[in-house]
Amino acid sequence: MLKSLRHKLAESMTAVLPITLIVLVLSFTIVPLPVDIMLTFLIGAVMLVMGMSLFSAGVDMSMTPMGEAIGSEMTKTRRIWLILCVCFLIGTIITIAEPDLQVLAEQVSAIPNMVLIFTIAVGVGAFLIIAVLRILFHIPLKYMLLGFYLLVFVVSIFAPNDFVPLAFDSGGVTTGPITVPFILALGIGIATIRGDRGGQDDSFGLVALCSIGPILMVLLLGIFYKPSGADYSSSYLVNAVDTREIAASFLHEFPDYILEVASSVFPIVLVFLVFNLITRRFRNLRLIRMTAGFTYSYVGLVLFLTGANVGFMPAGSYIGAALAESVFRFLLVPLAMLIGYFVVIAEPSVQVLNKQVEEITNGAVTQRAMKLSLSIGVAISAGLGMIRVVTGINIYWFLIPGYAIAIALSFFVPRLFTGIAFDSGGVASGTMTATFLLPFTMGACEALGNNILTDAFGVVAMVAMTPLLTIQILGFFSRRKADRLTAVRMAAETLPDDILDYEALLPQTIPSEEVIIHG
């Protein structure tokens, strides 16, 4: 166990260190930071490393085996109505428990918090049913994505303009550190019971479909609820005159996050207790291990959210505003891309996804390849988001072509990569995006005198979009490599051994373990 924790700690330090170095370099060069913000940021970075380590270890011990167990036990019943009811209940409960959703709801002053939260939760629950039916009945993911995203964009025509960024952002924040590990494991558990070759490919895609539900429901809320507007309210910066006040700012927030994370984790633990009471799936040492895993997840999430919100959010907002007001304003777009490239690596949910992708594909899709594809995608997202801030371009000019290309690619890449790509979009737009990249964008937008509601918000939606393209492009080239290798092998088998050296024909630059076998 200690070895695993040390490994998680090293991974977390590797993830958080780049963004920390970027802030340090900026603070000593073109964007000097006040001492209180800098010290708060550094404390937050340490808390992020500790929190990510504990949370990641806890997920491996508790949420992943729990989700897989529930998925496999549900499908054993062969009662479709029972499976669907349980899926809707679980999807709704874990969404209400998602900390990122609580943060978003507090920023939308025009809608009561519980109205927005329950609307989004029902959307996730309903689309989790659709996602499970897709696995059970072998429905191709690409056709469902095409149909539902067409529906989303048609409905958005009738929704108030202020609700469009909020709707697409809600699709990203709901797939956070609580929801993702559970839904991913649930999909793997259900797909395993099928036992056919396509089950592995269909194990991904649940997060992708569950991200559509909140978008559609919030658009419908904007049409029928008739609020005065989707105004946002936020307060990032803290003023501390000495180290005691800096410590007090963290201590003041700790009780809130202790209660918030408790309310988030408790429904999951309750579902586990009821499930285990009925099935007796986990006993003795495994039950103790699961309990320890939930404890690690709880403590890690408290540390992570406190560090991200108290430490990273003020730094991001200040840097964005200060840079926009300086002579180095031209660096806004490249700096946003640099931050986006590294910030996605620090997402706890991304660590979970990358690990499961590598396991499901038996190492054919490595964590390194996933990290690189996601980083490139989010870097492009952040750059486009900052271009929107500077120019005021409508978000539709990015979302419609982006999703159109992503869905078109799904007809040319292996099914497995389509599921992974659309899951990655929801996973990448998590806590770090909301607490550092979004405040950075908002700070710049406010300093430039532009409309925060229409120009700054929507960056979460942009982050959720571009990984759909980069990872499917990775799948497209993997398929071409596999086809070329297959052709070489077939050609070699038709010739006598004394005429042709079979091994010499094989491309030396394509390791066999990196070739994707596609259906």
C-alpha positions in Angstrom: 0.0 0.0 0.0 2.8 2.4 0.9 4.5 1.6 -2.5 1.2 2.5 -4.3 0.9 5.8 -2.4 4.5 6.7 -3.2 3.8 6.0 -6.9 0.6 8.2 -6.7 2.6 10.9 -5.0 5.2 10.9 -7.8 2.5 11.1 -10.4 0.8 14.0 -8.7 4.0 16.0 -8.3 4.7 15.4 -12.0 1.2 16.7 -12.9 1.2 19.8 -10.7 4.8 20.9 -11.0 4.5 22.3 -14.6 1.7 24.7 -13.8 3.4 25.7 -10.6 6.6 26.6 -12.5 4.6 28.6 -15.1 3.1 30.7 -12.3 6.5 31.2 -10.7 8.2 32.3 -13.9 5.4 34.7 -14.6 5.5 36.1 -11.1 9.2 36.9 -11.3 9.0 38.4 -14.8 6.1 40.0 -16.6 3.2 39.5 -14.0 4.5 40.2 -10.5 2.1 38.6 -8.0 1.2 40.0 -4.6 2.9 38.1 -1.8 -0.4 36.9 -0.3 -1.6 35.5 -3.6 1.8 33.8 -4.3 2.0 32.2 -0.9 -1.6 31.1 -1.1 -0.9 29.5 -4.5 2.1 27.6 -3.3 0.2 26.2 -0.3 -2.6 25.2 -2.7 -0.1 23.4 -5.0 1.1 21.3 -2.0 -2.5 20.5 -1.1 -3.2 19.5 -4.7 -0.3 17.1 -4.8 -1.4 15.5 -1.5 -5.0 15.5 -2.4 -4.5 13.9 -5.8 -2.3 11.2 -4.4 -4.9 10.1 -1.7 -7.9 10.5 -4.0 -6.3 8.4 -6.9 -5.3 5.7 -4.4 -8.8 5.7 -2.9 -10.5 5.4 -6.2 -8.4 2.3 -7.1 -9.4 0.7 -3.8 -13.1 1.6 -3.6 -15.0 3.3 -6.4 -13.6 1.3 -9.3 -14.2 -2.2 -7.9 -17.6 -1.0 -6.6 -18.7 0.3 -10.0 -17.6 -2.8 -11.8 -19.3 -5.0 -9.3 -22.6 -3.1 -9.5 -22.5 -3.2 -13.3 -21.9 -6.9 -13.5 -24.5 -7.8 -10.8 -27.2 -5.6 -12.5 -26.8 -7.4 -15.8 -26.9 -10.8 -14.2 -30.5 -10.2 -13.2 -31.6 -10.0 -16.8 -34.4 -7.7 -15.8 -34.2 -4.7 -18.0 -36.6 -2.5 -16.0 -34.7 -3.1 -12.8 -31.4 -2.3 -14.4 -32.8 1.0 -15.8 -34.3 2.0 -12.5 -31.1 1.4 -10.7 -29.1 3.3 -13.4 -31.4 6.3 -13.1 -31.2 6.4 -9.3 -27.4 6.0 -9.3 -26.9 8.6 -12.0 -29.1 11.1 -10.2 -27.5 10.5 -6.8 -23.9 10.7 -7.9 -24.5 13.9 -9.9 -26.1 15.6 -7.0 -23.0 14.6 -5.0 -20.6 16.1 -7.6 -18.6 19.0 -6.0 -18.0 20.8 -9.3 -21.8 21.0 -9.8 -22.2 22.7 -6.4 -19.6 25.3 -7.4 -21.4 26.0 -10.7 -24.8 26.3 -9.1 -23.5 28.9 -6.7 -22.3 31.1 -9.5 -25.7 31.2 -11.3 -27.7 33.7 -9.2 -30.7 33.8 -11.5 -31.7 30.2 -10.8 -32.2 28.6 -7.3 -29.3 26.2 -6.6 -31.5 23.1 -6.1 -33.5 23.8 -9.2 -30.4 23.8 -11.4 -28.8 20.9 -9.5 -31.8 18.6 -9.8 -32.3 19.6 -13.5 -28.8 18.5 -14.3 -29.0 15.4 -12.1 -32.1 14.2 -13.9 -30.4 14.8 -17.2 -27.5 12.6 -16.2 -29.8 9.9 -14.8 -31.9 9.8 -17.9 -28.9 9.6 -20.2 -27.2 7.0 -18.1 -30.2 4.8 -18.9 -29.7 5.5 -22.6 -26.0 4.7 -22.3 -26.6 1.4 -20.6 -29.3 0.4 -23.2 -26.7 1.2 -25.9 -24.3 -1.3 -24.4 -27.0 -4.0 -23.8 -28.4 -3.7 -27.3 -25.2 -3.2 -29.2 -26.2 0.2 -30.6 -23.2 2.1 -32.3 -22.1 5.1 -30.3 -21.6 7.3 -33.3 -25.2 7.2 -34.4 -26.4 8.1 -30.9 -23.9 11.0 -30.7 -25.0 12.3 -34.1 -28.7 12.2 -33.2 -28.5 13.7 -29.7 -26.0 16.5 -30.6 -28.3 17.4 -33.5 -31.1 17.6 -31.0 -29.0 19.7 -28.7 -28.2 22.3 -31.3 -31.8 22.5 -32.5 -33.1 23.1 -29.0 -30.4 25.7 -28.4 -31.9 27.8 -31.1 -35.0 28.3 -28.9 -33.1 28.8 -25.6 -32.0 32.3 -24.4 -28.5 33.2 -25.6 -27.3 33.6 -22.0 -28.1 29.9 -21.3 -26.1 28.4 -24.1 -22.6 28.8 -22.5 -24.1 27.7 -19.1 -25.7 24.6 -20.7 -22.5 23.4 -22.4 -20.4 24.2 -19.3 -22.8 22.1 -17.2 -22.1 19.1 -19.4 -18.4 19.4 -18.5 -18.6 20.1 -14.8 -21.0 17.2 -14.1 -18.3 14.6 -15.2 -15.9 15.3 -12.3 -13.9 13.4 -9.6 -17.0 11.7 -8.1 -18.9 10.8 -11.2 -16.2 9.7 -13.6 -14.6 6.8 -11.7 -18.0 5.3 -10.9 -19.5 5.7 -14.4 -16.4 4.4 -16.1 -16.3 1.3 -13.8 -20.0 0.8 -14.3 -19.6 0.7 -18.0 -16.8 -1.8 -17.8 -18.8 -4.0 -15.5 -21.8 -4.1 -17.8 -19.8 -4.6 -21.0 -17.9 -7.5 -19.3 -21.1 -9.5 -18.9 -21.8 -9.3 -22.6 -18.7 -11.5 -23.2 -18.4 -10.7 -26.9 -15.6 -9.0 -28.8 -17.4 -5.7 -29.1 -18.0 -5.4 -25.4 -14.6 -3.9 -24.8 -15.2 -1.2 -27.4 -18.7 -0.4 -25.9 -17.3 -0.1 -22.4 -16.5 3.5 -23.1 -19.1 6.1 -24.0 -21.1 6.3 -20.8 -19.5 9.6 -19.8 -19.9 10.9 -23.3 -23.7 10.3 -23.3 -24.1 11.4 -19.7 -22.5 14.8 -20.6 -25.2 15.4 -23.2 -28.1 15.1 -20.6 -27.2 18.2 -18.6 -26.7 20.3 -21.8 -30.2 19.4 -23.1 -31.9 19.8 -19.7 -30.4 23.2 -19.0 -31.4 24.4 -22.4 -34.9 23.2 -21.7 -34.8 24.9 -18.3 -33.9 28.2 -20.1 -36.9 27.8 -22.4 -39.6 26.9 -19.8 -38.3 28.3 -16.5 -38.1 31.9 -17.8 -35.6 33.3 -15.4 -34.4 36.9 -15.6 -31.0 35.7 -17.0 -28.2 33.4 -16.3 -26.1 35.9 -14.4 -22.9 34.7 -12.7 -21.6 35.8 -9.4 -18.0 35.1 -8.3 -15.4 36.4 -5.9 -11.9 35.1 -6.2 -9.3 37.3 -4.6 -8.5 37.4 -0.9 -6.6 40.1 0.9 -4.2 38.9 3.6 -1.6 41.2 5.3 0.4 38.4 6.9 1.0 34.7 7.0 -1.5 34.3 9.9 -4.3 35.6 7.7 -3.2 33.4 4.8 -3.5 30.4 7.1 -6.8 31.6 8.3 -8.1 31.8 4.7 -7.5 28.1 4.4 -8.8 27.2 7.8 -11.9 29.2 7.2 -12.7 27.2 4.0 -11.8 23.8 5.4 -15.1 23.2 7.3 -17.1 24.1 4.2 -15.3 21.6 2.0 -15.3 18.9 4.7 -19.1 19.2 4.8 -19.4 19.5 1.0 -17.3 16.5 0.2 -19.1 14.5 3.0 -22.4 15.3 1.3 -20.8 14.2 -2.0 -19.3 10.9 -0.8 -22.1 9.8 1.6 -24.6 8.9 -1.1 -21.9 6.8 -2.8 -21.1 5.0 0.4 -24.8 4.5 1.1 -25.3 2.9 -2.3 -22.3 0.7 -1.6 -23.7 -0.4 1.8 -27.1 -1.3 0.4 -25.5 -3.1 -2.6 -23.2 -5.1 -0.4 -26.0 -5.9 2.1 -28.0 -7.4 -0.7 -25.3 -9.2 -2.7 -22.6 -9.9 0.0 -20.1 -9.2 -2.8 -17.3 -7.7 -0.5 -16.4 -9.4 2.7 -13.6 -9.4 5.4 -10.4 -8.0 4.1 -11.9 -6.7 0.8 -14.6 -4.8 2.9 -11.8 -3.3 5.0 -9.9 -2.3 1.9 -13.0 -0.7 0.4 -13.6 1.3 3.6 -10.0 2.5 3.6 -10.4 3.5 0.0 -13.5 5.6 0.6 -11.6 7.3 3.5 -8.6 8.1 1.2 -10.9 9.4 -1.4 -12.7 11.6 1.1 -9.6 13.1 2.6 -7.9 13.5 -0.8 -10.9 15.3 -2.3 -11.1 17.7 0.7 -7.4 18.7 0.3 -7.7 18.9 -3.5 -10.8 21.1 -3.6 -9.5 23.4 -0.8 -6.2 23.8 -2.5 -7.7 24.4 -6.0 -10.4 26.9 -4.9 -8.4 28.8 -2.2 -5.0 28.6 -3.8 -5.3 28.4 -7.5 -8.4 30.4 -8.3 -7.0 33.8 -7.0 -3.7 33.3 -8.9 -5.5 32.5 -12.2 -7.8 35.4 -12.0 -5.0 37.9 -11.0 -2.6 36.7 -13.7 -5.3 37.0 -16.4 -6.3 40.5 -15.4 -2.8 41.8 -14.9 -1.6 40.4 -18.3 -4.5 41.9 -20.1 -3.8 45.3 -18.7 0.0 45.2 -19.4 2.0 45.7 -22.6 2.3 41.9 -22.8 -1.3 41.6 -23.8 -0.3 39.8 -27.0 0.8 36.8 -24.8 -2.8 36.1 -23.6 -3.5 33.4 -26.3 -0.1 31.6 -26.2 -0.1 31.6 -22.4 -3.6 30.3 -22.3 -2.5 27.5 -24.6 0.5 26.7 -22.4 -1.6 26.7 -19.2 -4.2 24.5 -20.9 -1.5 22.0 -22.0 -0.4 21.4 -18.5 -3.6 22.0 -16.5 -5.4 18.9 -17.8 -2.7 16.6 -16.5 -3.5 17.7 -13.0 -7.2 16.7 -13.3 -7.9 13.7 -10.9 -10.5 12.3 -13.3 -8.0 12.3 -16.1 -5.7 10.1 -14.1 -8.5 7.6 -13.6 -9.5 7.6 -17.3 -6.0 7.2 -18.6 -5.3 4.2 -16.2 -8.6 2.4 -17.3 -7.9 3.0 -21.0 -4.4 1.4 -20.6 -5.9 -1.6 -18.7 -8.8 -2.1 -21.1 -6.6 -2.0 -24.2 -3.9 -4.2 -22.6 -1.3 -1.4 -23.0 -2.0 -0.7 -26.7 -3.2 2.8 -25.8 -0.7 4.0 -23.2 -1.2 6.6 -20.5 1.5 8.6 -22.1 -0.3 8.7 -25.5 -3.6 9.7 -23.7 -1.9 12.5 -21.8 -0.3 13.9 -24.9 -3.5 13.8 -26.9 -5.5 15.4 -24.1 -2.9 18.1 -23.5 -2.8 19.1 -27.1 -6.6 19.2 -27.2 -7.0 21.3 -24.1 -4.2 23.6 -25.3 -6.1 24.3 -28.5 -9.3 24.8 -26.4 -7.7 27.3 -24.1 -6.3 29.2 -27.1 -9.6 29.4 -28.8 -11.3 30.4 -25.6 -8.9 33.3 -25.2 -9.5 34.3 -28.8 -13.2 34.5 -28.0 -12.4 36.8 -25.0 -10.3 39.1 -27.2 -12.5 39.2 -30.2 -16.0 38.4 -28.9 -16.7 35.7 -31.5 -19.9 33.8 -30.8 -19.3 30.3 -29.3 -21.4 28.7 -32.0 -18.6 29.4 -34.6 -16.4 27.0 -32.6 -18.9 24.4 -31.2 -20.8 23.6 -34.4 -17.8 22.9 -36.7 -16.0 21.2 -33.8 -18.7 18.7 -33.0 -19.5 18.2 -36.7 -15.9 17.2 -37.4 -15.7 15.0 -34.2 -18.9 13.1 -35.2 -17.7 12.8 -38.8 -14.4 11.3 -37.6 -16.4 8.7 -35.6 -17.3 7.0 -38.9 -13.6 6.5 -39.8 -11.9 5.5 -36.6 -12.1 2.3 -34.5 -15.2 2.3 -32.2 -13.0 2.0 -29.1 -11.4 5.4 -29.9 -14.7 7.1 -30.4 -15.8 6.0 -26.9 -12.5 7.0 -25.3 -12.5 10.4 -27.2 -16.0 11.5 -26.2 -15.4 10.3 -22.6 -12.2 12.3 -22.5 -14.0 15.5 -23.5 -16.1 15.3 -20.3 -13.3 14.2 -18.1 -10.9 16.9 -19.2 -13.2 19.7 -18.3 -13.1 19.2 -14.6 -12.0 20.9 -11.4 -8.7 22.4 -12.6 -10.4 24.0 -15.6 -13.0 25.5 -13.4 -10.6 26.8 -10.7 -7.6 28.0 -12.7 -8.3 28.2 -16.5 -11.8 29.7 -16.2 -10.7 32.4 -13.6 -7.7 33.2 -15.8 -10.1 33.8 -18.8 -12.5 35.7 -16.7 -9.8 38.0 -15.3 -8.6 38.8 -18.8 -12.1 39.4 -20.0 -13.0 41.8 -17.2 -9.8 43.7 -17.7 -10.4 44.1 -21.4 -13.9 45.4 -20.6 -15.7 42.6 -22.5 -18.9 40.7 -21.5 -17.9 37.9 -19.1 -21.2 36.1 -19.5 -21.0 35.7 -23.3 -17.2 35.9 -23.9 -15.5 34.3 -20.9 -17.9 31.5 -20.0 -18.0 28.6 -22.4 -14.3 27.8 -21.9 -15.3 24.6 -20.1 -17.4 23.7 -23.2 -14.4 24.4 -25.4 -12.1 22.2 -23.2 -14.7 19.4 -23.5 -14.8 19.6 -27.3 -11.2 19.5 -28.6 -10.1 16.1 -27.1 -12.9 14.6 -29.2 -10.8 15.6 -32.2 -7.2 14.9 -31.0 -7.9 11.4 -29.6 -9.9 10.3 -32.6 -7.1 11.5 -34.8 -4.8 9.3 -32.7 -7.2 6.4 -33.4 -7.3 7.2 -37.1 -3.5 7.0 -37.5 -3.4 3.9 -35.2 -5.8 2.2 -37.6 -3.7 3.1 -40.6 -0.6 1.6 -38.9 -2.5 -1.5 -38.1 -3.8 -1.9 -41.7 -0.3 -1.4 -43.1 1.2 -3.9 -40.8 -1.5 -6.4 -41.6 -0.9 -5.9 -45.3 2.9 -6.5 -44.9 2.3 -9.7 -42.9 -0.2 -11.1 -45.6 2.3 -10.3 -48.3 5.1 -12.0 -46.5 3.0 -15.2 -45.9 2.5 -15.7 -49.6 6.2 -15.9 -50.4 8.6 -18.8 -49.6 10.7 -18.5 -46.5 14.0 -18.9 -48.5 13.1 -15.9 -50.8 11.9 -13.4 -48.3 12.9 -12.5 -44.8 9.5 -11.9 -43.2 10.8 -9.9 -40.2 12.7 -7.5 -42.5 9.4 -6.4 -44.1 7.9 -5.3 -40.8 8.1 -1.5 -40.1 10.8 -1.1 -37.4 9.2 2.1 -36.1 5.9 0.5 -35.1 6.1 -1.6 -31.9 3.6 -4.4 -32.1 2.2 -3.6 -28.7 1.1 -0.2 -29.9 -1.0 -1.5 -32.8 -4.8 -1.3 -32.2 -6.7 -4.4 -33.4 -10.0 -3.0 -34.5 -13.3 -4.6 -35.4 
